[in-house]
Amino acid sequence: MTDRDGKGPGLPVTVLGGDHADVPLEASSGAFVAQFCVDYKTSLVLSLRHFSKTDQRHFVADFCEKLYRLKGHAANRDPLHIIIDEADHD
C-alpha cells in the first residue's frame, strides 16, 4: 500500500480478496484468516465483493467467532486494524 500521494511506502496493511488483493480470499477461510491475523499481528483489509451474500455471511461469522476467541487470551491482546469492505451492503 502506498501513501496518499502514491510516492511513499504508506502503511503496512495486507489486502485480502477483491481486485487489488495482495492475496486471494476464499469464502471458507474465515477462521484461518483470523488465526493468521492474530499469529502475525497484522492489519488487514478484507474485500468480500466477489463473494455471494451467503458466502459473505459465512466468512464473516467464522472470522469473527475465531477472532473473538483468540483475542480473549491475554497473550493475544495486541490491537489490530481490520477493515471488512462491503460489510455495509445488503
ROTORDREN-72216 format. One record per residue: x, y, z of N, C-alpha, C, O in turn; residue in one letter; chain; residue number from 0. Coordinates in Angstrom, 2 decimals. Layout:
<bamars>
BAMAR        nu        nv        nw       cau       cav       caw        cu        cv        cw        ou        ov        ow   aa   ch     i
BAMAR         X         Y         Z         X         Y         Z         X         Y         Z         X         Y         Z    A    A   NUM
...
</bamars>
This chain:
<bamars>
BAMAR        nu        nv        nw       cau       cav       caw        cu        cv        cw        ou        ov        ow   aa   ch     i
BAMAR      0.84     -1.16      0.00      0.00      0.00      0.00      0.90      1.24      0.00      1.89      1.27      0.72    M    A     0
BAMAR      0.56      2.25     -0.79      1.35      3.47     -0.85      0.68      4.58     -0.06     -0.49      4.48      0.29    T    A     1
BAMAR      1.44      5.63      0.21      0.86      6.75      0.93     -0.08      7.53      0.03     -0.27      7.19     -1.14    D    A     2
BAMAR     -0.66      8.58      0.57     -1.70      9.33     -0.12     -1.27      9.85     -1.49     -2.04      9.79     -2.44    R    A     3
BAMAR     -0.04     10.36     -1.59      0.39     10.91     -2.88      0.97      9.84     -3.81      1.37     10.14     -4.94    D    A     4
BAMAR      1.01      8.60     -3.35      1.47      7.49     -4.18      2.98      7.38     -4.31      3.47      6.57     -5.09    G    A     5
BAMAR      3.72      8.18     -3.53      5.18      8.17     -3.66      5.89      7.47     -2.52      6.98      6.92     -2.71    K    A     6
BAMAR      5.29      7.47     -1.33      5.93      6.86     -0.16      5.43      5.45      0.09      4.56      4.96     -0.63    G    A     7
BAMAR      5.98      4.81      1.11      5.64      3.42      1.37      4.24      3.20      1.95      3.69      2.11      1.81    P    A     8
BAMAR      3.64      4.19      2.58      2.31      4.00      3.14      2.31      3.12      4.37      3.35      2.93      5.01    G    A     9
BAMAR      1.17      2.58      4.70      1.02      1.74      5.89      1.14      0.27      5.52      0.76     -0.13      4.41    L    A    10
BAMAR      1.67     -0.55      6.43      1.80     -1.98      6.15      0.49     -2.72      6.37      0.30     -3.36      7.41    P    A    11
BAMAR     -0.41     -2.64      5.41     -1.71     -3.29      5.50     -1.83     -4.25      4.34     -1.59     -3.89      3.19    V    A    12
BAMAR     -2.20     -5.48      4.63     -2.38     -6.50      3.60     -3.83     -6.51      3.15     -4.74     -6.46      3.97    T    A    13
BAMAR     -4.05     -6.56      1.85     -5.40     -6.62      1.28     -5.66     -8.06      0.84     -4.91     -8.62      0.03    V    A    14
BAMAR     -6.73     -8.64      1.38     -7.13    -10.00      1.01     -8.43     -9.92      0.23     -9.40     -9.31      0.69    L    A    15
BAMAR     -8.46    -10.52     -0.94     -9.65    -10.55     -1.76     -9.82     -9.29     -2.60     -9.14     -8.29     -2.38    G    A    16
BAMAR    -10.73     -9.36     -3.56    -11.04     -8.20     -4.39    -10.05     -7.99     -5.52     -9.12     -8.78     -5.72    G    A    17
BAMAR    -10.28     -6.90     -6.26     -9.48     -6.60     -7.45     -8.06     -6.17     -7.14     -7.17     -6.33     -7.98    D    A    18
BAMAR     -7.81     -5.63     -5.95     -6.49     -5.11     -5.61     -5.81     -5.95     -4.53     -5.00     -5.44     -3.75    H    A    19
BAMAR     -6.14     -7.22     -4.49     -5.66     -8.11     -3.42     -4.16     -8.36     -3.50     -3.58     -8.51     -4.57    A    A    20
BAMAR     -3.55     -8.39     -2.31     -2.19     -8.91     -2.20     -2.24    -10.43     -2.22     -1.32    -11.09     -2.70    D    A    21
BAMAR     -3.34    -10.96     -1.68     -3.56    -12.41     -1.59     -5.04    -12.67     -1.87     -5.89    -11.94     -1.37    V    A    22
BAMAR     -5.38    -13.70     -2.66     -6.79    -14.02     -2.88     -7.45    -14.50     -1.59     -6.77    -14.93     -0.65    P    A    23
BAMAR     -8.75    -14.43     -1.55     -9.51    -14.80     -0.36    -10.56    -15.84     -0.73    -11.27    -15.68     -1.72    L    A    24
BAMAR    -10.65    -16.90      0.05    -11.65    -17.95     -0.16    -12.76    -17.82      0.88    -12.49    -17.46      2.02    E    A    25
BAMAR    -13.98    -18.11      0.50    -15.12    -17.97      1.41    -15.01    -18.88      2.63    -15.55    -18.55      3.69    A    A    26
BAMAR    -14.34    -19.98      2.50    -14.23    -20.95      3.60    -13.04    -20.68      4.52    -12.76    -21.49      5.41    S    A    27
BAMAR    -12.34    -19.56      4.33    -11.10    -19.33      5.07    -11.23    -18.36      6.24    -10.21    -17.87      6.72    S    A    28
BAMAR    -12.42    -18.06      6.70    -12.60    -17.08      7.77    -11.82    -17.38      9.03    -11.11    -16.51      9.54    G    A    29
BAMAR    -11.92    -18.58      9.54    -11.21    -18.96     10.77     -9.70    -18.95     10.55     -8.95    -18.52     11.42    A    A    30
BAMAR     -9.25    -19.41      9.40     -7.82    -19.41      9.07     -7.27    -17.99      9.03     -6.19    -17.73      9.57    F    A    31
BAMAR     -8.00    -17.07      8.40     -7.56    -15.68      8.29     -7.48    -15.04      9.68     -6.55    -14.30      9.96    V    A    32
BAMAR     -8.45    -15.33     10.55     -8.42    -14.80     11.92     -7.19    -15.32     12.65     -6.52    -14.55     13.35    A    A    33
BAMAR     -6.89    -16.59     12.51     -5.71    -17.18     13.15     -4.44    -16.51     12.64     -3.56    -16.16     13.43    Q    A    34
BAMAR     -4.35    -16.34     11.34     -3.19    -15.68     10.73     -3.03    -14.26     11.27     -1.93    -13.84     11.62    F    A    35
BAMAR     -4.13    -13.53     11.32     -4.13    -12.15     11.78     -3.60    -12.03     13.21     -2.82    -11.13     13.51    C    A    36
BAMAR     -4.02    -12.93     14.07     -3.57    -12.91     15.46     -2.13    -13.40     15.58     -1.32    -12.79     16.28    V    A    37
BAMAR     -1.80    -14.48     14.91     -0.45    -15.04     15.00      0.62    -14.06     14.51      1.70    -13.96     15.10    D    A    38
BAMAR      0.32    -13.34     13.43      1.31    -12.46     12.83      1.07    -10.99     13.16      1.80    -10.12     12.67    Y    A    39
BAMAR      0.06    -10.71     13.98     -0.23     -9.34     14.43     -0.25     -8.38     13.25      0.40     -7.33     13.27    K    A    40
BAMAR     -1.01     -8.74     12.24     -1.07     -7.96     11.01     -2.42     -7.28     10.84     -3.46     -7.83     11.21    T    A    41
BAMAR     -2.39     -6.10     10.28     -3.62     -5.39      9.95     -4.06     -5.80      8.55     -3.22     -6.05      7.68    S    A    42
BAMAR     -5.37     -5.87      8.33     -5.90     -6.39      7.08     -7.05     -5.55      6.55     -7.78     -4.91      7.30    L    A    43
BAMAR     -7.18     -5.57      5.23     -8.40     -5.17      4.56     -8.94     -6.44      3.94     -8.24     -7.11      3.17    V    A    44
BAMAR    -10.18     -6.78      4.27    -10.83     -7.96      3.71    -11.87     -7.50      2.71    -12.87     -6.89      3.10    L    A    45
BAMAR    -11.67     -7.77      1.45    -12.63     -7.40      0.42    -13.50     -8.61      0.12    -13.02     -9.64     -0.35    S    A    46
BAMAR    -14.78     -8.47      0.39    -15.73     -9.57      0.20    -16.59     -9.40     -1.05    -17.55    -10.14     -1.25    L    A    47
BAMAR    -16.24     -8.44     -1.87    -17.04     -8.09     -3.06    -17.32     -9.29     -3.96    -18.42     -9.40     -4.50    R    A    48
BAMAR    -16.38    -10.16     -4.12    -16.52    -11.28     -5.06    -17.28    -12.47     -4.46    -17.49    -13.46     -5.16    H    A    49
BAMAR    -17.69    -12.39     -3.20    -18.45    -13.46     -2.56    -19.95    -13.24     -2.73    -20.41    -12.10     -2.81    F    A    50
BAMAR    -20.70    -14.32     -2.78    -22.17    -14.21     -2.72    -22.54    -13.73     -1.31    -21.72    -13.79     -0.40    S    A    51
BAMAR    -23.76    -13.28     -1.13    -24.22    -12.83      0.19    -24.09    -13.95      1.22    -23.68    -13.71      2.35    K    A    52
BAMAR    -24.43    -15.16      0.83    -24.32    -16.30      1.74    -22.87    -16.53      2.13    -22.56    -16.75      3.30    T    A    53
BAMAR    -21.97    -16.49      1.15    -20.54    -16.69      1.44    -19.98    -15.55      2.28    -19.13    -15.79      3.14    D    A    54
BAMAR    -20.45    -14.32      2.06    -20.01    -13.20      2.89    -20.38    -13.44      4.34    -19.55    -13.27      5.24    Q    A    55
BAMAR    -21.62    -13.84      4.58    -22.07    -14.10      5.95    -21.29    -15.24      6.58    -20.91    -15.16      7.75    R    A    56
BAMAR    -21.05    -16.29      5.83    -20.31    -17.45      6.34    -18.88    -17.04      6.71    -18.39    -17.38      7.79    H    A    57
BAMAR    -18.21    -16.32      5.81    -16.83    -15.89      6.07    -16.78    -15.01      7.31    -15.97    -15.26      8.20    F    A    58
BAMAR    -17.62    -14.00      7.38    -17.58    -13.04      8.49    -17.92    -13.73      9.81    -17.28    -13.45     10.83    V    A    59
BAMAR    -18.90    -14.63      9.81    -19.25    -15.34     11.05    -18.08    -16.19     11.53    -17.74    -16.15     12.72    A    A    60
BAMAR    -17.45    -16.95     10.65    -16.29    -17.78     11.03    -15.12    -16.92     11.48    -14.47    -17.21     12.48    D    A    61
BAMAR    -14.85    -15.84     10.74    -13.75    -14.95     11.06    -13.94    -14.31     12.43    -13.04    -14.33     13.27    F    A    62
BAMAR    -15.11    -13.74     12.65    -15.36    -13.01     13.90    -15.40    -13.95     15.11    -14.88    -13.61     16.17    C    A    63
BAMAR    -15.98    -15.12     14.96    -16.03    -16.06     16.08    -14.61    -16.49     16.47    -14.28    -16.51     17.66    E    A    64
BAMAR    -13.80    -16.84     15.49    -12.42    -17.26     15.77    -11.60    -16.11     16.36    -10.86    -16.31     17.32    K    A    65
BAMAR    -11.74    -14.92     15.78    -11.01    -13.76     16.27    -11.40    -13.45     17.72    -10.53    -13.17     18.54    L    A    66
BAMAR    -12.68    -13.49     18.02    -13.17    -13.22     19.37    -12.56    -14.20     20.38    -12.11    -13.80     21.45    Y    A    67
BAMAR    -12.55    -15.47     20.03    -12.00    -16.49     20.93    -10.48    -16.32     21.11     -9.98    -16.44     22.22    R    A    68
BAMAR     -9.77    -16.06     20.03     -8.32    -15.89     20.11     -7.94    -14.64     20.89     -7.02    -14.69     21.71    L    A    69
BAMAR     -8.62    -13.54     20.65     -8.29    -12.28     21.32     -8.69    -12.30     22.79     -8.31    -11.40     23.54    K    A    70
BAMAR     -9.44    -13.30     23.23     -9.81    -13.44     24.63     -8.65    -13.89     25.51     -8.74    -13.78     26.74    G    A    71
BAMAR     -7.59    -14.39     24.92     -6.42    -14.82     25.67     -5.49    -13.63     25.91     -5.26    -12.83     25.01    H    A    72
BAMAR     -4.95    -13.53     27.10     -4.09    -12.40     27.47     -2.91    -12.22     26.52     -2.49    -11.09     26.27    A    A    73
BAMAR     -2.38    -13.29     26.00     -1.22    -13.21     25.10     -1.56    -12.59     23.75     -0.67    -12.19     23.00    A    A    74
BAMAR     -2.85    -12.50     23.43     -3.29    -12.02     22.11     -3.97    -10.66     22.15     -4.76    -10.34     21.26    N    A    75
BAMAR     -3.68     -9.86     23.14     -4.41     -8.60     23.33     -3.85     -7.43     22.53     -4.34     -6.31     22.68    R    A    76
BAMAR     -2.85     -7.64     21.70     -2.33     -6.54     20.88     -3.42     -6.04     19.94     -4.20     -6.83     19.41    D    A    77
BAMAR     -3.49     -4.72     19.74     -4.54     -4.19     18.86     -4.30     -4.55     17.40     -3.16     -4.69     16.96    P    A    78
BAMAR     -5.39     -4.69     16.66     -5.35     -4.96     15.23     -6.26     -3.96     14.53     -7.22     -3.46     15.13    L    A    79
BAMAR     -5.98     -3.68     13.29     -6.87     -2.89     12.45     -7.38     -3.81     11.35     -6.61     -4.32     10.54    H    A    80
BAMAR     -8.69     -3.99     11.34     -9.29     -4.88     10.34    -10.44     -4.13      9.69    -11.35     -3.66     10.36    I    A    81
BAMAR    -10.39     -4.02      8.38    -11.44     -3.37      7.62    -12.10     -4.43      6.76    -11.44     -5.12      5.98    I    A    82
BAMAR    -13.41     -4.55      6.91    -14.17     -5.51      6.10    -14.94     -4.70      5.06    -15.97     -4.09      5.37    I    A    83
BAMAR    -14.44     -4.70      3.84    -15.05     -3.95      2.76    -16.31     -4.65      2.29    -16.37     -5.88      2.25    D    A    84
BAMAR    -17.31     -3.88      1.93    -18.63     -4.35      1.53    -19.47     -4.83      2.71    -20.53     -5.42      2.49    E    A    85
BAMAR    -19.04     -4.62      3.92    -19.81     -5.05      5.08    -21.12     -4.27      5.20    -22.06     -4.74      5.84    A    A    86
BAMAR    -21.19     -3.09      4.59    -22.39     -2.28      4.69    -23.42     -2.58      3.62    -24.53     -2.06      3.67    D    A    87
BAMAR    -23.08     -3.41      2.65    -24.02     -3.73      1.56    -24.89     -4.91      1.95    -24.43     -5.87      2.57    H    A    88
BAMAR    -26.16     -4.84      1.57    -27.04     -5.98      1.84    -27.70     -6.50      0.61    -28.47     -7.46      0.68    D    A    89
</bamars>
